[in-house]
Amino acid sequence: MNWSKAKTIMIVTFIFLNLLLYAVVVKTHEPQMSKLSSKDFAAIERVLEENNIFLSISLPEKAPPMPLVKVKREVFDDKFVLDHFIKSKDYRKYENSGETVFEFDSTTIKIGHFSFFFQEKSDKFLNMTSSDKERYIEDFLKQHFLKEKDGQIVKIERKSKGVTIEYRQFYNGYFVDDSFIKADISGDEFTVYKKWFESLIPEKDKKEIVDAIFAVLKLVEIKPEKAVVKIEDVKLGYYFNWPNASKGEAVPVWKIVSNEGIYYINAYTGNLERGE
């Protein structure tokens, strides 16, 4: 057993439990965990650095209680493709690796049960300016019923020969993971990839959210022992851990982006939901 790591985890757990106990003793009508003092935060930051975990950002403030959210995935089927893209055109249809593929003109569409992929090749994209490409993407998504009201542009990447726009789904200001639209025009090729939740319904009960610092501290336990981890981003949002399910409950998570990968830490319990 690595006694140094075990000792660190025990210290962190002791601090966390003390704060929880304090919150219970001084609870009000809506009890909330006390904020860490600058002294406590500095002590925890030293623990992180001793374990080769370094913060290059300021961590988010204490979050209010949050509910679980019932989610239902958007389903893509033949009717969606025929109604909004093919209509009366001649086309070829076949199955490939669990996807249904449609080919017509210079276009290919692939649909899984919960995913949609569109690809078109045409010389018309070659002479477009970046602004033209951005407008084309926006108009295309609207005209073909791919645009979503609860989607926000999170990234526009302008390259020498193309433009990429990425949209993400949000609920009450928080990101909803594994729900996105990514559209790209590069050279003579235009592609759109989409996965989305068609409904997001919060449950009535709300639970306390652990501070971001405790989510980061989880990395002491789960990271490779000798790895040097540099934290690049920490955000609070929702995560649905069932990629093949059509519906279920999305749980609040702290999404930690680092040079070693992305970690999803359960914001209720502080436990690891997924690491990649």
N, C-alpha and C positions, 0 to 999 in steps of 0.2 A: 504493500500500500504506500502511496505517496503521502507521507505524514505532513509535509509542508502544505500541500494542497488541502488535505483534510482539516488542518488547523485553520487555514484561511476560510474555508467554508463554514466552520463552526463559529468563527468570529462574525462573519457576515450574517449568519442566521441569528446570532445573539442580538446584533444591532436591530435587525428586522423585527424580531419578536418583541423587543423593548418598545419599539415605536408602535407596534400593534396594540400592546398592552396599554400604552399611554392613551391611544385613541379611544379605547374602551372605557378607561377610567374617567376621561374628561368629555365623554360623548355629549352631543347636543341633540336637537331634534333630528338632524341628518348628520350622523357622526362621520367625520373624515379623518384620515390619518394625518398626523402633524407633519409639517414640512421639515425637511432636514435642515439643521443649522449649518452654517458655513464650516464649523469645526468638524461636524459629522461627515459632511461631504468631502472635506479635505482628507479625512482619515480613510474613507472608502476609496478615494482616488489613489491614495498611496498603495492600498491593497491591490488595486487593479494594476498599477505600474509594476509592483513587485511580481506580478504574474504575467508581465509582458502584454498588458492590455492598455491601450493608450487612446484617450479621447481627443479628437481634433475638432470637436464641435461643442456647442452648448446644448445640454440636454433639455427636452421639453419640460414645461412647468407641470405641476401636479394636475392631473386630469379629474374631472367630476365623475361620479358613478355612471356606469354605462350598462345598457341592457344587451342581452343576446339578441340577434336579429335573425328572424326566419327568412331564408332565401329560397328562391326558385329559379333555376337556370333557364335562359332562353333556349328554345329548341329550334333547330333549323331542319326543314324537311323539303321534299321535292316541290311541294306547292309554293313555298316561299321563293324558290329559285325560278320556277316557271312563271309565277305571277309578276315578279319584280325585275327579272332579267331577260328571260328567253321569250316569253309571250308566244308569238306565232313563228319564231325562227326555227329553222331546222337545227337539230342538235344530236349529239351522240352521248349516250349515258352508259356507264359501267361501274362496277364495284372494284375498289382497290385498297387493300390493307385496312378494311373496316370503314372506308369512306366511300361516299357516292360521288362520282365524278361526272361533270357535265362539260362537254366541249362544243363550242359553236363559234363561227367566225374566227377571230384570233384570240378567243377567250377561253379560260379554263376556270371552272368553279368546283371546289371540293367541300362537301359538308360531312362532318361527323355529327353525332347526335347533338353535341353542345358547341360545335365550332363551325366557323364559316371562313372559307378562303377563296379569294377572287384574284385572278391574274389576267391581265390584258397586255398584249404586245402590239405596239403601233408606232410608226414614225412620227405621229402627231405630237408625241411627248418630247421629241428631241429638240424642238425649237422653242419650247416653253421657257419663260423666265421662272425664277423661284416664286414670284408672286402669282404667276399664272398657275403654277403647280399647286400652290396652297389653295387658291380659289377652286381649282378643278376638284381637289380632294373634298373640300367642304360641300360643293354642289353635288358631287357624286353620292356622298353619304346621305344627303337629304333626299335626293331624287329616288334613291333605291331603298329607302326606309331602314338605313343602317345607323343614322344619327340618333343619339339618345339624350333626353332632357337632363338626366342626372350624370352625364359625362362631362369631364373637364379636360381641356388640353393640358398635359403635364410636360410635354416636350415637343419642340419644333427644331429639327436638326437640318440645317441647310448645308449641303455638300456641293462640290464642284459640278457634279452631274446629276444632282437630285435633291429631293426634299423628303424628309420623314416626319410625320405628325403622329403623336401617340396620345390617345385619350384614355382616361381612367374613370371608373365609376366611384362615386362618393355617396356616403350616407351621413347626413347631419354634420358634414364637414370632415368626416373620417374616410380614408381610402377603403375600398372593398377589394381585397386581393383576388387575383385570378379572374378579373373582369376588365377587359380592355379592348380597344380598337387601335390597330397599328396600320397606318396607310403610308405607302412609299412610292414615289416616282423616281426611278433611276434609269438614265439612258432612255431606251425605248420601252421600258417595262413599268407597269403600274400594278401594285399589289395591295390587297386589303386583307387583314386577318382579324377576326372578331370572336370574342367570348364574352358573355354578359349575363347578368342576373335580371330577369324581367320583373321580379318583385322583391322588395326588401321591407319586411314588417317587424318592427321592434316588439319584444315582449314587454309586459308591464313592469316587471321587477327590474331594478337596477342594482348593480353590485359595485363595490369599491374597486378602484384600479390601483395596482401597485405602482410606485414611483418608477420612472424610467431607469434610475440608477440601479434598482434591484434587478431589473431585466438584464442590464449590462453585466451585473455581477454574476449572473448565471453562466456567463462565458468562462469564468474561472473554473467551473466544474466540467464543462462540456468541450472546451477547445482542446486541440492537440497539445500535449504537455509543453513542447518546446516552441510552439508557434508564437510569432509576434503578431498580435492583432491590433490593427488600427481602425477605430470606429469612425466611419465616414458619414453615417446618417442614422437617426433614430426617429421613427414616426409611429404614431398610434393609429390603428385602424381595425378592420375586421378581416378574419381569415376563415375560410371554409375548407376543412381538411378532408373532403370527400370528392375527389375529382371525377369519379364515375357516377355520383349520385345526382339525381335531378333536383332534389330539395333537401333541406335540413336546417341546422342552426350554425350561423357564423359567430365566432367568439372574438371578443376584443383581444388584440395582440399588440405587442411592441415589435415592430419590424426593425431589426438591426442590420445595417449594411456595413460590411467591413471588407478589408483586403483579403480575408480568408473565406468569405462567402456571406450568405444572407441567413439570418436566424430569426425565427418567429417565436416569440416568448409569450405564453399565455398571460394576459394582463390581469386576470383574476388571481391566478395561483403562482405566477413566476416560473412555471415549468416550461420546458421546451415543447413547442408544438411541432416544429420542423426546422431542420437545418439543411442547407444545400451549398 
